[in-house]
Amino acid sequence: MADAVACAGEFNASDTEWAPRQRTADATTADRVRRLRVAFMDRHADEIYDRLTDGRSTRPRLAELVAAAADTFPALVPPAYPAELRADRADREIDQGIFLRGVLRSPVAGGHLLMSMLQPTERALRLLPAFRRTGLVQTTSVGLERRDGVAHLTMCRDDCLNAEDNLQVDDMETAVDLALLDPAVQVAVVRGGTMTHPRHRGRRVFSSGINLKALHAGEISLVDFLLRRELGYISKLVRGVLVDRDDAWRSATVEKPWIAAVDTFAIGGGCQLLPAFDHVIAGADAYVSLPAAQEGIIPGVSNLRLGRVAGARLARQVILGGRRIRASEPDARLLIDEVVEPHEIDAAVDRAADALRAPAVVPNRRMLNLAEEPLEAFRVYVAEFALQQALRVHAEDVSDKAARFSGASSASPSASPLRTQPVGTPERSSDTTRKPGGTR
């Protein structure tokens, strides 16, 4: 370990022209530097990770780990700068992707980091006593209500059709943690709230995917959105939340069954969520789609999961070809368990929740998830995803498309809902325990 740290010190000292600002370097130099970083992380990821985590005695989250790496090894992970230009941020996030790829490629360091990301957030632990007492929590993006042992998570970004950004990822992880940590919750349901957006006013919408206006404005980050989302709340939907308790010998995590209720559409990130649920209900007028390839980015972990649940051919049609699947189509049954008339969704959710209360559901879902997506398979995938998504999200074609979409007129009949609406990122308001019903 000492040799690796000394080597990293030499890397820092000898290459000041490489880091932290690479926009002045030509492409050949930048490629040479990054090739060296990749090779260094491939050789020394475990030693570097042990240095940053005190021999794996601490469990930092992604942002904390990256910040520590920037402080300790700034030539591996360049730090942020005040008034950072877009090109600087792109270079920095690509270097973060290289660093996290190296960490996650290691079975030791990567496995430790994945389990660390299953810990409940400090925010959730702070809100848990009030939620256990009242059964209610309202954040800016998500309302959470416990009724008869069922946690109802309602995505309530009514102004932007539940388009996801850093804020919504934070709120979703908080709500998922609370549902998993509350012993009075047996089953959890995720559904979209009623919209105020002009095109869908008065209708429930599940999700319109990534907030492209926020992406164009530089408000979608690699660590706090693109990676935290996959390693945080979505991974917790599959694997549960890691807690320290007396009966942890039974299972390291607390898991619960999850139901998705899809109204109107599940586009992009909304569609990515569906394979993580145990039961998916959709209105007969709903549809799902994954336009990430058309937008120029990678649709999260869908490339790992969609082929498993829907088959390789359909996965390629949806991911590579942008095929939209309507709930009424036969192929939709590969992604959706139950299709009902929109006014029957509430009753269908109640039936599914009752069925999933059975005592053997949780151990069986644990074994199914272990067979379908072992932690090692997930680790290998997200290691490469960390770098490839960093490269794609900062590619010129993605920036151009995000700029066009975010400025598109809502009058355009051919544009999709996300691409037409004026999306804003509201400031965080204080968390409350009032009844969910919309943004504040």
C-alpha positions as CSV (number, residue, x, y, z in Angstrom):
1,M,0.0,0.0,0.0
2,A,2.8,2.4,0.8
3,D,4.3,1.9,-2.6
4,A,1.0,2.6,-4.3
5,V,0.5,5.8,-2.2
6,A,4.1,6.9,-3.0
7,C,3.5,6.2,-6.6
8,A,0.3,8.3,-6.5
9,G,2.3,11.1,-4.9
10,E,4.8,11.0,-7.7
11,F,1.9,11.0,-10.2
12,N,0.6,14.2,-8.5
13,A,4.0,15.9,-8.4
14,S,5.2,15.1,-11.9
15,D,2.2,15.9,-13.9
16,T,1.0,19.4,-12.8
17,E,0.5,20.3,-16.4
18,W,-2.1,17.6,-16.7
19,A,-4.3,18.5,-13.8
20,P,-6.6,20.0,-12.8
21,R,-7.5,21.9,-16.0
22,Q,-7.2,19.9,-19.2
23,R,-9.0,22.2,-21.6
24,T,-5.7,23.7,-22.7
25,A,-4.2,20.4,-23.4
26,D,-4.6,18.9,-26.9
27,A,-6.5,15.7,-27.4
28,T,-3.4,13.6,-27.6
29,T,-2.1,14.7,-24.3
30,A,-5.5,14.3,-22.6
31,D,-5.8,10.8,-24.0
32,R,-2.3,9.9,-22.7
33,V,-3.0,11.3,-19.3
34,R,-6.3,9.3,-19.0
35,R,-4.7,6.2,-20.3
36,L,-2.2,6.5,-17.4
37,R,-5.0,7.1,-14.9
38,V,-6.9,4.1,-16.1
39,A,-3.8,1.9,-15.8
40,F,-2.9,3.3,-12.4
41,M,-6.4,2.6,-11.0
42,D,-6.4,-0.9,-12.5
43,R,-3.2,-1.6,-10.5
44,H,-3.8,0.3,-7.3
45,A,-7.6,0.6,-6.8
46,D,-7.6,-1.4,-3.6
47,E,-4.6,0.5,-2.0
48,I,-6.1,3.9,-2.9
49,Y,-9.5,2.9,-1.6
50,D,-8.1,1.6,1.6
51,R,-6.2,4.9,2.1
52,L,-9.4,6.9,1.6
53,T,-11.5,4.6,3.8
54,D,-9.0,3.9,6.6
55,G,-8.7,0.3,5.6
56,R,-12.4,0.0,4.8
57,S,-13.3,0.8,8.4
58,T,-15.5,3.7,7.2
59,R,-18.3,3.6,4.6
60,P,-18.3,6.8,2.6
61,R,-21.0,7.5,0.0
62,L,-20.0,8.3,-3.6
63,A,-19.8,12.1,-3.1
64,E,-17.7,11.7,0.1
65,L,-15.4,9.2,-1.6
66,V,-14.8,11.4,-4.6
67,A,-14.2,14.5,-2.5
68,A,-11.7,12.6,-0.3
69,A,-9.9,11.4,-3.5
70,A,-9.8,15.0,-4.9
71,D,-8.2,16.2,-1.6
72,T,-5.7,13.3,-1.4
73,F,-4.9,12.5,-5.0
74,P,-5.8,15.6,-7.1
75,A,-4.1,14.4,-10.2
76,L,-6.3,11.3,-10.2
77,V,-9.5,13.2,-9.3
78,P,-9.2,16.9,-10.0
79,P,-11.1,19.1,-7.5
80,A,-13.8,21.5,-8.5
81,Y,-13.0,25.2,-8.9
82,P,-15.0,28.4,-8.3
83,A,-16.7,29.7,-11.4
84,E,-15.8,26.4,-13.2
85,L,-16.3,26.5,-16.9
86,R,-18.4,23.8,-18.6
87,A,-15.3,22.3,-20.2
88,D,-13.6,22.1,-16.8
89,R,-16.6,20.3,-15.3
90,A,-16.7,17.9,-18.2
91,D,-13.0,17.0,-17.8
92,R,-13.4,16.7,-14.0
93,E,-16.4,14.3,-14.3
94,I,-14.7,12.2,-16.9
95,D,-11.8,11.8,-14.5
96,Q,-14.2,11.0,-11.7
97,G,-15.6,8.3,-14.0
98,I,-12.1,6.9,-14.5
99,F,-11.6,6.8,-10.7
100,L,-14.9,5.2,-9.9
101,R,-14.5,2.7,-12.7
102,G,-11.3,1.6,-11.1
103,V,-12.8,1.4,-7.7
104,L,-15.9,-0.5,-8.8
105,R,-13.9,-2.9,-11.0
106,S,-12.2,-4.2,-7.9
107,P,-14.2,-7.0,-6.2
108,V,-12.9,-5.8,-2.8
109,A,-13.1,-2.0,-3.1
110,G,-16.1,-2.1,-5.4
111,G,-18.1,-4.5,-3.3
112,H,-17.4,-2.4,-0.2
113,L,-18.6,0.7,-2.0
114,L,-21.8,-0.9,-3.3
115,M,-22.7,-2.1,0.2
116,S,-21.9,1.4,1.6
117,M,-24.3,3.0,-0.8
118,L,-27.1,0.8,0.7
119,Q,-26.8,2.6,4.0
120,P,-29.7,4.9,4.9
121,T,-29.0,8.5,4.3
122,E,-28.6,10.8,7.3
123,R,-31.6,12.8,6.1
124,A,-33.8,9.7,6.2
125,L,-32.6,8.8,9.7
126,R,-33.4,12.3,10.8
127,L,-36.9,12.1,9.5
128,L,-37.6,8.6,10.6
129,P,-39.0,9.3,14.1
130,A,-41.5,11.8,12.7
131,F,-42.5,9.4,9.9
132,R,-43.0,6.5,12.3
133,R,-45.2,8.7,14.5
134,T,-47.3,10.4,11.8
135,G,-47.0,8.2,8.7
136,L,-46.5,11.3,6.6
137,V,-43.5,13.1,5.1
138,Q,-43.5,15.7,2.3
139,T,-40.4,16.7,0.4
140,T,-40.2,19.0,-2.6
141,S,-40.3,16.1,-5.1
142,V,-41.9,13.1,-3.3
143,G,-44.8,12.7,-0.9
144,L,-44.8,9.7,1.4
145,E,-47.8,8.3,3.3
146,R,-48.3,5.1,5.2
147,R,-51.8,3.7,5.1
148,D,-52.7,0.2,6.5
149,G,-49.1,-1.0,6.3
150,V,-48.5,0.2,2.8
151,A,-46.1,3.1,2.0
152,H,-47.3,5.2,-0.9
153,L,-44.5,7.2,-2.5
154,T,-46.0,9.8,-4.8
155,M,-43.7,11.6,-7.2
156,C,-45.1,15.2,-7.2
157,R,-43.0,17.4,-9.5
158,D,-46.3,18.4,-11.1
159,D,-44.7,21.3,-13.1
160,C,-42.3,19.1,-15.0
161,L,-44.0,15.7,-15.4
162,N,-41.8,14.2,-12.7
163,A,-38.6,14.8,-14.7
164,E,-35.7,13.7,-12.6
165,D,-32.8,15.8,-11.4
166,N,-30.4,15.9,-8.5
167,L,-33.1,17.1,-6.2
168,Q,-35.6,14.4,-7.1
169,V,-32.9,11.7,-6.7
170,D,-32.2,12.9,-3.2
171,D,-35.9,13.0,-2.3
172,M,-36.6,9.6,-3.8
173,E,-33.7,8.0,-1.8
174,T,-35.0,9.6,1.4
175,A,-38.5,8.2,0.8
176,V,-37.3,4.8,-0.2
177,D,-35.1,4.6,3.0
178,L,-38.1,5.7,5.2
179,A,-40.4,3.0,3.7
180,L,-37.7,0.3,4.2
181,L,-36.8,1.4,7.7
182,D,-40.3,1.8,9.1
183,P,-41.3,-1.6,10.7
184,A,-45.0,-0.7,10.2
185,V,-44.5,-0.8,6.4
186,Q,-45.0,-4.1,4.8
187,V,-45.3,-3.2,1.1
188,A,-44.4,0.0,-0.8
189,V,-46.0,1.6,-3.9
190,V,-44.5,4.2,-6.2
191,R,-46.8,6.3,-8.4
192,G,-46.8,9.7,-10.1
193,G,-49.0,12.5,-8.8
194,T,-51.5,14.7,-10.6
195,M,-49.9,17.2,-13.0
196,T,-50.4,20.9,-13.5
197,H,-48.4,21.0,-16.7
198,P,-50.6,22.3,-19.5
199,R,-50.4,19.2,-21.7
200,H,-51.4,16.8,-18.9
201,R,-53.2,19.1,-16.4
202,G,-55.3,17.1,-14.0
203,R,-53.8,13.7,-15.0
204,R,-51.5,11.5,-13.1
205,V,-48.1,10.9,-14.8
206,F,-45.5,8.4,-13.7
207,S,-42.2,9.9,-15.0
208,S,-40.9,11.7,-18.1
209,G,-37.3,10.7,-17.4
210,I,-34.2,12.9,-17.0
211,N,-34.7,16.6,-16.8
212,L,-33.0,17.7,-20.1
213,K,-33.3,21.4,-19.2
214,A,-31.4,20.7,-16.0
215,L,-28.9,18.6,-18.0
216,H,-28.3,21.5,-20.4
217,A,-27.9,23.9,-17.5
218,G,-25.2,21.8,-16.0
219,E,-27.4,20.8,-13.0
220,I,-27.3,17.1,-13.6
221,S,-24.1,15.7,-12.1
222,L,-22.3,12.4,-12.6
223,V,-21.9,11.6,-9.0
224,D,-25.0,13.1,-7.4
225,F,-27.4,12.0,-10.1
226,L,-26.3,9.5,-12.7
227,L,-24.4,7.3,-10.3
228,R,-26.1,8.0,-7.0
229,R,-29.5,7.2,-8.6
230,E,-28.3,3.7,-9.7
231,L,-26.2,2.8,-6.7
232,G,-28.6,4.5,-4.3
233,Y,-32.3,4.3,-4.3
234,I,-32.8,2.0,-7.3
235,S,-30.3,-0.5,-5.9
236,K,-32.2,-0.2,-2.6
237,L,-35.4,-1.1,-4.4
238,V,-33.7,-4.3,-5.4
239,R,-31.5,-5.1,-2.4
240,G,-32.9,-3.3,0.5
241,V,-31.3,-0.9,3.0
242,L,-28.2,-1.9,5.0
243,V,-28.7,-1.5,8.8
244,D,-26.9,-2.5,11.9
245,R,-29.3,-4.7,14.0
246,D,-29.1,-7.8,16.2
247,D,-30.6,-10.1,13.6
248,A,-28.4,-9.0,10.8
249,W,-27.1,-12.6,10.6
250,R,-30.4,-13.4,8.8
251,S,-29.8,-10.8,6.1
252,A,-27.5,-7.7,6.0
253,T,-30.3,-5.6,4.5
254,V,-34.0,-4.9,5.2
255,E,-36.1,-5.6,2.0
256,K,-39.7,-5.1,1.2
257,P,-41.9,-5.8,-1.9
258,W,-42.3,-2.8,-4.3
259,I,-45.2,-2.0,-6.6
260,A,-45.1,0.5,-9.5
261,A,-48.3,2.1,-10.7
262,V,-47.8,3.6,-14.1
263,D,-50.2,6.3,-15.3
264,T,-50.0,8.0,-18.7
265,F,-46.3,7.1,-19.4
266,A,-43.0,6.0,-18.0
267,I,-40.4,7.6,-20.3
268,G,-36.6,7.2,-19.9
269,G,-35.7,7.0,-16.3
270,G,-39.3,6.1,-15.4
271,C,-39.1,3.1,-17.7
272,Q,-35.6,2.2,-16.2
273,L,-37.3,1.8,-12.8
274,L,-39.8,-0.8,-13.8
275,P,-37.5,-3.9,-13.8
276,A,-36.6,-3.1,-10.2
277,F,-40.2,-3.6,-9.0
278,D,-41.8,-6.8,-7.9
279,H,-45.2,-5.9,-9.5
280,V,-45.9,-3.3,-12.2
281,I,-49.5,-2.1,-12.9
282,A,-50.2,0.2,-15.8
283,G,-53.3,2.0,-17.1
284,A,-54.5,0.7,-20.5
285,D,-53.7,4.1,-22.0
286,A,-50.1,4.3,-20.8
287,Y,-46.9,3.6,-22.7
288,V,-43.2,3.1,-21.9
289,S,-40.1,4.1,-23.8
290,L,-36.3,4.5,-23.4
291,P,-35.2,7.3,-25.7
292,A,-31.7,7.5,-24.1
293,A,-29.8,6.4,-27.3
294,Q,-31.6,9.1,-29.2
295,E,-30.6,11.6,-26.6
296,G,-27.1,10.3,-26.7
297,I,-26.8,8.8,-23.2
298,I,-26.9,5.4,-21.6
299,P,-30.2,4.4,-19.9
300,G,-28.8,3.6,-16.5
301,V,-28.8,-0.1,-15.7
302,S,-31.5,-0.9,-18.3
303,N,-28.9,-2.4,-20.6
304,L,-28.3,-5.0,-17.8
305,R,-31.9,-5.6,-16.7
306,L,-34.1,-5.1,-19.7
307,G,-32.8,-8.0,-21.8
308,R,-33.3,-10.2,-18.7
309,V,-36.9,-9.4,-18.3
310,A,-38.0,-8.7,-21.9
311,G,-35.5,-10.6,-24.0
312,A,-32.5,-9.5,-26.1
313,R,-34.4,-8.6,-29.2
314,L,-37.0,-6.4,-27.6
315,A,-34.4,-4.8,-25.4
316,R,-32.5,-3.7,-28.5
317,Q,-35.6,-2.4,-30.2
318,V,-36.4,-0.3,-27.1
319,I,-32.9,0.9,-26.2
320,L,-31.2,1.1,-29.6
321,G,-34.3,1.8,-31.8
322,G,-36.3,3.9,-29.4
323,R,-39.4,1.7,-29.7
324,R,-42.3,2.9,-27.7
325,I,-44.4,0.1,-26.2
326,R,-48.1,0.8,-25.4
327,A,-49.6,-1.0,-22.4
328,S,-52.2,-2.5,-24.7
329,E,-49.6,-4.3,-26.9
330,P,-48.8,-8.0,-26.2
331,D,-45.1,-7.2,-25.8
332,A,-46.0,-4.9,-22.9
333,R,-46.7,-7.9,-20.7
334,L,-42.9,-8.5,-20.7
335,L,-42.5,-5.3,-18.7
336,I,-45.9,-4.9,-17.1
337,D,-47.6,-7.5,-14.9
338,E,-51.1,-6.1,-15.0
339,V,-52.9,-3.7,-17.4
340,V,-56.2,-2.2,-16.2
341,E,-58.4,0.7,-17.1
342,P,-57.0,4.0,-15.6
343,H,-59.9,4.3,-13.0
344,E,-59.1,0.8,-11.8
345,I,-55.5,1.4,-10.8
346,D,-56.2,2.1,-7.2
347,A,-58.1,-1.2,-6.8
348,A,-55.3,-3.1,-8.6
349,V,-52.7,-1.6,-6.3
350,D,-54.7,-2.6,-3.2
351,R,-55.0,-6.2,-4.5
352,A,-51.3,-6.4,-5.3
353,A,-50.3,-5.0,-1.9
354,D,-52.5,-7.6,-0.2
355,A,-50.9,-10.4,-2.2
356,L,-47.4,-9.2,-1.5
357,R,-47.9,-9.2,2.3
358,A,-47.4,-12.9,2.5
359,P,-44.6,-13.9,4.9
360,A,-42.6,-15.8,2.2
361,V,-42.6,-13.0,-0.3
362,V,-39.5,-11.2,1.0
363,P,-37.2,-14.2,1.2
364,N,-38.4,-15.4,-2.2
365,R,-37.8,-12.0,-3.8
366,R,-34.3,-12.0,-2.2
367,M,-33.5,-15.3,-3.8
368,L,-35.0,-14.2,-7.2
369,N,-32.9,-11.0,-7.2
370,L,-29.8,-13.0,-6.2
371,A,-30.3,-15.3,-9.1
372,E,-31.3,-12.6,-11.6
373,E,-28.8,-9.9,-10.7
374,P,-26.0,-11.0,-8.3
375,L,-24.1,-8.1,-6.7
376,E,-21.0,-9.1,-8.7
377,A,-22.8,-8.7,-12.0
378,F,-24.2,-5.4,-11.0
379,R,-20.7,-4.3,-9.9
380,V,-19.1,-5.2,-13.2
381,Y,-21.8,-3.3,-15.1
382,V,-21.8,-0.1,-13.0
383,A,-18.0,0.0,-13.2
384,E,-18.0,0.4,-16.9
385,F,-21.1,2.6,-16.8
386,A,-19.3,5.1,-14.5
387,L,-16.9,5.9,-17.3
388,Q,-19.1,5.4,-20.4
389,Q,-21.9,7.6,-19.0
390,A,-19.4,10.3,-18.1
391,L,-18.1,10.3,-21.6
392,R,-21.6,10.4,-23.2
393,V,-23.2,13.0,-21.0
394,H,-20.5,15.5,-21.9
395,A,-20.4,14.6,-25.6
396,E,-21.1,17.5,-28.0
397,D,-24.1,15.8,-29.6
398,V,-25.7,15.3,-26.2
399,S,-25.2,19.0,-25.3
400,D,-26.7,20.0,-28.6
401,K,-29.7,17.8,-28.2
402,A,-30.3,18.9,-24.6
403,A,-30.1,22.6,-25.7
404,R,-32.7,22.0,-28.5
405,F,-35.0,20.0,-26.4
406,S,-34.9,22.4,-23.4
407,G,-35.8,25.3,-25.7
408,A,-38.5,23.5,-27.7
409,S,-41.9,25.0,-28.0
410,S,-44.7,23.3,-26.0
411,A,-46.8,23.9,-29.1
412,S,-44.8,21.4,-31.1
413,P,-47.1,18.4,-31.7
414,S,-44.3,16.0,-32.4
415,A,-42.2,16.5,-29.4
416,S,-42.4,14.2,-26.4
417,P,-43.8,15.6,-23.1
418,L,-40.4,16.0,-21.5
419,R,-38.9,17.8,-24.5
420,T,-41.7,20.4,-24.6
421,Q,-42.2,21.6,-21.1
422,P,-40.5,24.4,-19.4
423,V,-38.7,22.6,-16.6
424,G,-37.3,24.4,-13.6
425,T,-35.4,23.1,-10.6
426,P,-37.1,24.4,-7.5
427,E,-35.1,25.4,-4.5
428,R,-35.2,22.9,-1.6
429,S,-37.9,23.6,0.9
430,S,-37.9,22.2,4.4
431,D,-39.2,18.6,4.8
432,T,-42.6,18.4,6.5
433,T,-45.0,15.8,7.8
434,R,-48.1,17.1,6.1
435,K,-50.3,15.0,3.7
436,P,-48.7,14.5,0.3
437,G,-50.5,16.4,-2.4
438,G,-48.1,18.3,-4.7
439,T,-45.0,20.5,-4.7
440,R,-44.7,23.4,-2.3
